[in-house]
Each structure stands twice: as structure tokens, then as C-alpha cells.
């Protein structure tokens, strides 16, 4: 396995990209655990890749972390809406059956 060349000593690509770790944690807890976990995984890779001198991969991991956090939020919202609609329809059906008897 070949080792990546080290950047020059004066190489400074700037500050690392935002890892979106907080959004991953929030989306995992409040929205959709599987997609939120993927977001957390990608966010955890950002700092490591940046420290290894691989800014392109760090930016890609940050974009992936953001993307999975958004997917988790959308999936969570869809699931919450589906659950509320199901409960409302079920409650409405139960009250109709009770009223007709």
C-alpha cells in the first residue's frame, strides 16, 4: 500500500469544513436513526481526513454528512406525518363505530 505524499510544511488550506456533527446527532435522535447514524459517521471522518492533509475528502465527507442529516430530517418528518394521519384516521374510525352502536 503506497503512502500519500505529505503536503509541504508551509501548506495551509485554511480552516476545516463544518462537519455537521450536531445536525447528525439531532436528526438521529429526533428524526430517523439509521440516516442520522450515517450522518454522524460521515461527520466523524471530516476532522480525521483534514488532519491527514486530505482537504478534498474532508469536504466530501462534510457534504455527505449534511446530505444524510437532511435525508434523516425529511424521512423523520414523513414518518411523523404518516403516524399522525394514521392515528387520526384510526381514532375517527373508532369514534364512528362507537357512535353507530
C-alpha positions in Angstrom: 0.0 0.0 0.0 1.6 3.3 -1.1 1.6 6.2 1.3 0.1 9.5 0.3 2.7 12.3 -0.2 2.8 14.7 2.7 2.0 18.3 1.9 4.8 20.9 2.3 5.4 22.3 5.7 4.0 25.7 4.8 0.9 24.2 3.3 -2.2 25.8 4.9 -5.6 25.0 3.2 -7.5 27.1 5.7 -9.9 26.1 8.4 -11.5 22.7 8.2 -15.0 22.4 6.8 -18.0 22.3 9.1 -18.6 18.7 10.0 -22.3 19.0 10.6 -22.0 16.6 13.6 -24.6 18.4 15.7 -27.1 18.1 12.8 -26.4 14.4 12.5 -26.9 13.9 16.3 -30.1 15.9 16.3 -31.5 14.1 13.2 -30.6 10.7 14.7 -32.3 11.4 17.9 -35.4 13.3 16.7 -36.0 12.1 13.2 -34.6 8.9 11.7 -31.9 6.9 13.5 -30.4 5.0 10.5 -29.9 8.0 8.3 -28.8 10.1 11.3 -26.2 7.5 12.1 -24.8 7.7 8.6 -24.6 11.5 9.0 -22.7 11.1 12.3 -20.3 8.6 10.7 -19.5 10.9 7.8 -19.2 13.9 10.2 -16.7 12.0 12.3 -14.5 11.4 9.3 -14.1 15.2 8.5 -11.5 16.1 11.1 -9.5 12.9 10.6 -9.3 13.5 6.8 -8.4 17.1 7.3 -5.6 16.3 9.8 -4.3 13.8 7.3 -3.9 16.6 4.8 -6.7 15.4 2.5 -9.0 18.5 2.2 -10.9 17.2 -0.8 -12.0 14.1 1.0 -12.8 16.2 4.1 -15.1 18.4 2.1 -16.7 15.4 0.5 -17.3 13.8 3.9 -18.8 17.1 5.2 -21.1 17.3 2.2 -22.2 13.7 2.8 -22.8 14.3 6.5 -25.0 17.3 5.6 -26.8 15.3 2.9 -27.6 12.4 5.3 -28.8 14.8 8.0 -31.2 16.3 5.5 -32.4 12.9 4.4 -32.9 11.9 8.1 -34.9 15.1 8.8 -37.1 14.6 5.7 -37.7 10.9 6.5 -38.5 11.7 10.1 -41.0 14.4 9.0 -42.7 12.0 6.6 -42.9 9.3 9.3 -44.3 11.7 11.8 -46.9 12.9 9.4 -47.8 9.3 8.5 -48.1 8.4 12.1 -50.4 11.4 12.9 -52.6 10.7 9.9 -52.8 7.0 10.9 -53.8 7.9 14.5 -56.4 10.5 13.3 -57.9 8.0 10.8 -57.9 5.2 13.4 -59.5 7.5 16.1 -62.1 8.7 13.6 -63.0 5.1 12.6 -63.2 4.1 16.3 -65.5 7.0 17.2 -67.7 6.3 14.1 -68.1 2.7 15.2 -68.9 3.7 18.8 -71.4 6.4 17.7 -73.3 4.0 15.4 -73.8 1.4 18.1 
